Amino acid sequence: SDMSNRNELHTHIKNTHRTSLPYTSSSTPDVWTALSSIDTDETGEDILLVYSDKYVPTIPHDAGTCDYWNREHVWPRSRGVGESGVDNTDLHHVR
């Protein structure tokens, strides 16, 4: 049934999505680290920009200067993503 499938999916996601990353960290893997792995080309040296659909060097990333690639929430914070916590760093919502 639809409800059974929904419950199975919910249980699977709840049990397998347990790692929470900090948004930015100088000492541990963070969202920058994850995006540098997830969205890179096969060489790992260039990252795909979502809006322009072009590749740029993975390192360096933007540190507030707007000179390099940056990450963005694809679901706006104003629609329920908080400024902190797991919803802010959910890699399904940041690119």
DAURFEN-V26430 format. One record per residue. N is the residue number from 1. RES is the residue in one small letter. SS is DSSP state (alpha for helix, beta for strand, coil for the rest). Layout:
N_RES_SS, N_RES_SS
This chain:
1_s_coil, 2_d_alpha, 3_m_alpha, 4_s_alpha, 5_n_alpha, 6_r_alpha, 7_n_alpha, 8_e_alpha, 9_l_alpha, 10_h_alpha, 11_t_alpha, 12_h_alpha, 13_i_alpha, 14_k_alpha, 15_n_alpha, 16_t_alpha, 17_h_coil, 18_r_coil, 19_t_coil, 20_s_coil, 21_l_coil, 22_p_beta, 23_y_coil, 24_t_coil, 25_s_coil, 26_s_coil, 27_s_coil, 28_t_coil, 29_p_coil, 30_d_beta, 31_v_alpha, 32_w_alpha, 33_t_alpha, 34_a_alpha, 35_l_alpha, 36_s_alpha, 37_s_alpha, 38_i_alpha, 39_d_coil, 40_t_beta, 41_d_coil, 42_e_coil, 43_t_coil, 44_g_coil, 45_e_coil, 46_d_beta, 47_i_beta, 48_l_beta, 49_l_coil, 50_v_coil, 51_y_coil, 52_s_coil, 53_d_coil, 54_k_coil, 55_y_beta, 56_v_beta, 57_p_beta, 58_t_coil, 59_i_coil, 60_p_coil, 61_h_beta, 62_d_coil, 63_a_coil, 64_g_coil, 65_t_coil, 66_c_coil, 67_d_coil, 68_y_coil, 69_w_beta, 70_n_coil, 71_r_coil, 72_e_coil, 73_h_beta, 74_v_coil, 75_w_coil, 76_p_coil, 77_r_alpha, 78_s_alpha, 79_r_alpha, 80_g_coil, 81_v_coil, 82_g_coil, 83_e_coil, 84_s_coil, 85_g_coil, 86_v_coil, 87_d_coil, 88_n_coil, 89_t_coil, 90_d_coil, 91_l_coil, 92_h_coil, 93_h_coil, 94_v_beta, 95_r_coil
